[in-house]
Amino acid sequence: MRTVLLCRGLRKSYGDLVAVDGVGFTIAEGETYGLLGPNGAGKTTTISMIAGVLRRDAGEVFIAGEPMTASSVRLKASIGYVPQELALYPDLSGRENMRFFAQLYGMRRQEARTRIDQVLGIVGLAERAKDLVSTYSGGMRRRLNIGVGLLHRPRLLILDEPTAGVDPQSRNAILDSITQLAGEGIAILYTTHYMEEAERLCDRVGIIDAGTLIAEGTSRELVALVGERDRVSLTVAGDAVAAAAALGKLDGVQQAGSADSRIQLLVDDASGRLPQILDVAARGGVAIRSVSVVEPDLESVFLHLTGKALRD
C-alpha cells in the first residue's frame, strides 16, 4: 500500500510548555490510524500541525511523498479536516451547507451537485438534506460535519473525536461510514476518547502522552509490547491447590494460584493452550464447573503505559 501521510519530528511549544515533542508516524492508503492519549497529551496539536492549520516549530509532513509547507495549497487541499468543533451554519439546510463549502473548495456547479448527493448518501442524510441544520440532532450534525470534510475527495481524512456527545445510534452510523471510507482507499487519522472505537476501527494505534509518542502498533503488537497476558479463571470442585500447582508447570502458564474453589492463571495465548489446561486440570483431580478467559485489550495497555484512563 502506498504511504499517504508521513510525518516525523513534529514539535510545538508554547513558551516553556512543550506540547508536542518529536512525534512521527505514517498512514497508508485505506488504513485507519488511531492517535490515542489522555487530555492534554498533544493529540489535537499534532493533527493541527499535520493539517497545516497550526505552524510547527520543527519536523516534516509529507503527503503522498511531497513535503508540505505553509504555502502548499494543493497538498492542503488533499486533506479533509473534521475538527472537534462543528463548522456548520444552522440557518442553512444540510444541502446548502454542502453547497457553500463546495464553493470554498472551488468545485464546479455540476461536479458539486453530483458529489453532494454522493456524500449525503455516505453519511446517511439524503432524506434530511432540505431541512435546516438547526433541526438536526447532535449526531446528524456530526455526520454532516464529516460530509463537509469529504466533499473534495481527500486522500487523507483527519477526524478529531467525531463521535463526541452523540447518541449510540448516530455513533454507530458514523463508525460504519468511516469503515466504508477506509474500504474506498482513504487514509484516516482518527482520535477518540472511546477505546472500543479504536479497537473496532483502527488498523494501527499510536499512544501519545505528554507530547511524546510512547508506543505504536496493532492492538496485538501493543499487548505483546507491554507483556500483558491472558487471564484464565477456572471454577472447580476438588483439590484446587494441587491442580493449580500442576497447571503452573505447563509451558506458557506464567502464573498459577488458587483461592477457595477458583484457579487463576496468567497465560500466553490462552485460546491455543486452553485444551491442554483443561486436560491437566481434570487429571489433577478437579471437576471443572466454569471457565472464563479475559484477553488483554487496548484499555489495559493504555493504563499500563500512561497510568491513566483514556478519558483522564
C-alpha positions in Angstrom: 0.0 0.0 0.0 1.2 3.5 -0.8 2.0 5.8 2.0 -0.3 8.8 2.1 1.0 10.6 5.2 4.5 10.6 6.6 5.3 12.9 9.5 8.4 13.0 11.6 10.0 15.0 14.3 6.9 17.2 14.9 7.4 19.7 17.7 5.4 22.6 19.1 6.0 24.7 22.2 4.0 27.4 23.9 6.6 29.3 25.9 8.2 26.8 28.3 5.5 24.3 27.7 6.4 21.6 25.1 3.0 20.4 23.8 4.4 18.0 21.1 8.0 16.7 21.2 9.3 14.7 18.2 6.1 12.9 17.1 6.2 10.9 13.9 4.2 8.1 12.1 2.9 7.0 8.7 -0.5 6.2 7.3 -1.1 4.2 4.1 -4.0 4.1 1.7 -7.1 2.6 3.2 -5.5 2.5 6.6 -7.2 3.9 9.8 -4.6 5.1 12.3 -5.8 5.9 15.8 -4.0 8.5 17.8 -4.9 8.0 21.5 -3.9 9.9 24.6 -5.3 11.4 27.7 -6.5 15.0 27.7 -3.6 17.4 27.2 -1.4 14.8 25.7 -0.9 16.7 22.4 -3.3 14.9 20.0 -5.1 18.0 18.7 -1.9 20.0 18.4 -0.3 17.1 16.4 -3.2 16.8 14.0 -3.5 20.6 13.6 0.2 20.7 12.5 -0.4 17.8 10.1 -3.4 19.6 8.6 -1.5 22.8 8.2 -3.7 24.9 10.4 -1.0 25.3 13.1 2.6 26.2 12.3 5.1 23.6 13.6 8.3 24.6 15.4 10.1 21.7 13.9 9.5 18.5 11.9 8.3 17.5 8.5 5.0 16.4 6.9 4.8 14.6 3.6 1.6 13.9 1.7 2.0 11.1 -0.9 5.7 11.7 -0.8 5.6 15.5 -1.3 6.7 17.9 1.5 4.0 20.1 2.9 4.9 23.7 3.7 2.9 26.7 4.8 2.4 27.6 1.1 1.4 24.1 -0.1 -2.1 25.0 -1.1 -2.5 21.9 -3.4 -1.3 19.5 -0.7 -3.5 21.0 1.9 -6.4 20.6 -0.4 -5.8 16.9 -0.4 -6.6 16.7 3.3 -10.1 16.6 4.8 -10.0 18.0 8.4 -13.0 17.5 10.7 -12.3 19.3 14.0 -14.0 18.7 17.3 -16.0 21.9 17.0 -18.8 21.8 14.4 -18.2 24.1 11.4 -21.7 24.4 10.1 -24.3 27.1 9.6 -27.5 26.2 11.5 -29.7 28.6 9.5 -28.9 26.8 6.2 -30.1 23.4 5.2 -27.8 20.4 5.0 -27.5 20.7 1.2 -27.0 24.4 1.4 -24.1 23.9 3.9 -22.6 21.4 1.5 -23.0 23.8 -1.5 -21.3 26.6 0.4 -18.3 24.5 1.3 -18.1 23.1 -2.2 -17.8 26.7 -3.5 -15.0 27.3 -1.0 -13.2 24.2 -2.4 -13.6 25.7 -5.9 -15.8 22.9 -7.2 -17.7 23.5 -10.4 -21.5 23.5 -10.0 -22.3 20.2 -11.8 -19.4 18.5 -10.1 -20.6 19.8 -6.7 -24.2 18.8 -7.2 -23.1 15.2 -8.0 -20.6 15.0 -5.2 -23.1 16.5 -2.6 -25.6 13.7 -3.5 -22.9 11.1 -3.1 -21.7 12.4 0.3 -25.2 12.9 1.7 -25.7 9.2 0.9 -22.4 8.2 2.6 -23.3 10.0 5.8 -26.9 8.9 5.7 -28.5 12.4 5.4 -30.1 12.2 1.9 -33.6 12.3 3.3 -32.9 15.3 5.6 -30.9 17.3 3.1 -33.5 20.0 2.7 -34.0 20.5 6.4 -32.3 23.3 8.3 -29.3 22.2 10.3 -30.9 23.8 13.4 -33.4 21.0 13.3 -30.7 18.2 13.2 -29.8 16.1 16.2 -26.3 16.3 17.5 -25.4 13.1 15.8 -26.8 14.3 12.4 -24.7 17.5 12.7 -21.6 15.4 13.4 -22.3 13.3 10.3 -22.9 16.4 8.2 -19.6 17.8 9.5 -17.8 14.7 8.3 -19.6 15.0 5.0 -18.2 18.5 4.5 -14.7 17.1 5.0 -15.3 14.5 2.3 -16.7 16.8 -0.4 -13.4 17.4 -2.2 -12.4 13.7 -2.2 -9.4 14.0 0.2 -6.6 11.5 0.2 -6.2 11.9 4.0 -9.2 12.4 6.3 -8.5 13.7 9.8 -11.2 13.1 12.3 -10.8 14.7 15.8 -13.2 12.9 18.2 -16.1 12.8 15.6 -18.5 10.9 17.9 -18.1 13.1 21.0 -21.5 13.8 22.5 -23.7 11.8 20.1 -26.3 9.2 20.8 -25.5 5.4 20.3 -27.4 5.1 17.0 -25.7 8.1 15.4 -22.4 7.0 16.7 -22.8 3.6 15.1 -23.8 5.2 11.8 -20.6 7.4 12.0 -18.4 4.4 12.6 -20.0 2.4 9.7 -19.3 5.4 7.4 -15.7 5.6 8.5 -15.3 1.8 7.8 -16.7 2.4 4.3 -14.4 5.2 3.6 -11.3 3.2 4.6 -12.5 0.5 2.3 -12.5 3.0 -0.6 -8.8 3.7 0.0 -8.9 6.9 2.0 -6.2 7.2 4.7 -7.8 8.1 8.0 -6.2 9.7 11.1 -8.6 9.2 14.0 -8.6 10.5 17.6 -11.2 9.3 20.1 -11.9 9.1 23.8 -13.6 5.7 23.3 -11.3 2.8 23.4 -13.9 0.5 21.8 -13.9 2.7 18.8 -10.2 2.4 18.3 -10.4 -1.4 18.7 -13.2 -1.5 16.1 -11.8 0.9 13.5 -8.1 1.2 13.7 -5.6 -0.9 11.9 -2.8 0.6 14.0 -2.7 2.8 17.1 -0.2 5.3 18.3 -0.3 6.2 22.0 0.8 9.8 22.9 1.4 11.1 26.4 2.9 14.4 27.5 3.6 15.3 23.8 5.6 12.1 23.0 4.6 9.1 21.0 5.4 6.3 23.6 4.1 3.2 21.7 2.7 2.3 18.3 1.4 -0.9 16.6 -1.6 -3.1 16.1 -3.7 -4.0 19.2 -1.9 -7.4 19.5 1.5 -5.8 19.0 0.9 -3.3 21.8 -0.3 -6.0 24.1 2.8 -8.1 23.4 5.0 -5.0 23.8 3.9 -4.4 27.4 3.9 -8.1 28.2 0.2 -8.3 29.0 -1.1 -11.9 29.2 -4.5 -13.6 29.0 -6.2 -14.3 32.3 -7.9 -17.7 32.7 -10.2 -18.4 35.6 -11.4 -21.9 36.4 -14.2 -22.6 38.9 -13.6 -26.2 40.2 -14.7 -28.8 42.6 -11.9 -30.8 44.2 -8.3 -30.0 45.2 -7.8 -26.6 43.6 -4.4 -26.2 45.2 -2.9 -29.4 43.7 -4.5 -28.6 40.3 -3.0 -25.1 40.3 0.4 -26.5 41.1 0.2 -28.9 38.2 -1.0 -26.1 35.8 1.8 -23.9 36.9 4.3 -26.3 35.4 2.8 -26.0 31.9 4.6 -24.2 29.1 3.0 -20.8 28.6 1.5 -20.6 32.0 3.3 -17.7 33.7 1.5 -17.7 37.0 -1.0 -20.0 38.7 -2.8 -19.6 42.0 -5.9 -20.8 43.8 -8.4 -19.5 46.3 -11.4 -21.5 47.6 -12.9 -23.2 44.5 -11.2 -20.9 41.9 -7.9 -21.3 40.0 -6.4 -18.1 38.4 -3.8 -18.4 35.6 -1.8 -15.9 33.6 -1.2 -17.5 30.2 0.4 -16.7 26.9 -2.1 -17.3 24.1 -4.8 -18.8 26.3 -7.1 -19.8 23.4 -4.4 -22.1 21.9 -3.5 -23.6 25.3 -6.9 -24.0 26.8 -7.5 -27.6 25.8 -4.2 -28.7 27.5 -5.1 -26.6 30.6 -8.5 -28.3 30.9 -6.9 -31.7 30.4 -4.2 -31.2 33.1 -6.8 -29.8 35.5 -9.1 -32.8 35.1 -6.2 -35.2 35.5 -5.2 -33.2 38.6 -8.3 -34.4 40.3 -10.8 -31.5 39.9 -14.1 -31.2 38.2 -14.4 -28.0 36.1 -17.6 -26.1 36.7 -16.9 -23.0 34.6 -14.1 -21.4 32.5 -13.6 -17.7 31.6 -10.8 -16.2 29.5 -10.1 -12.5 29.5 -7.7 -11.3 26.8 -5.8 -8.0 27.4 -7.1 -5.1 25.3 -6.1 -1.6 24.4 -7.6 -0.3 27.6 -5.2 -2.4 29.7 -2.2 -1.4 27.5 -3.1 2.3 27.7 -3.4 2.1 31.5 -0.1 0.3 31.7 1.8 2.8 29.5 0.3 6.1 30.8 -1.0 5.3 34.2 -4.3 7.0 33.2 -7.6 6.1 31.7 -8.2 7.4 28.2 -10.7 10.0 29.3 -8.4 11.4 32.1 
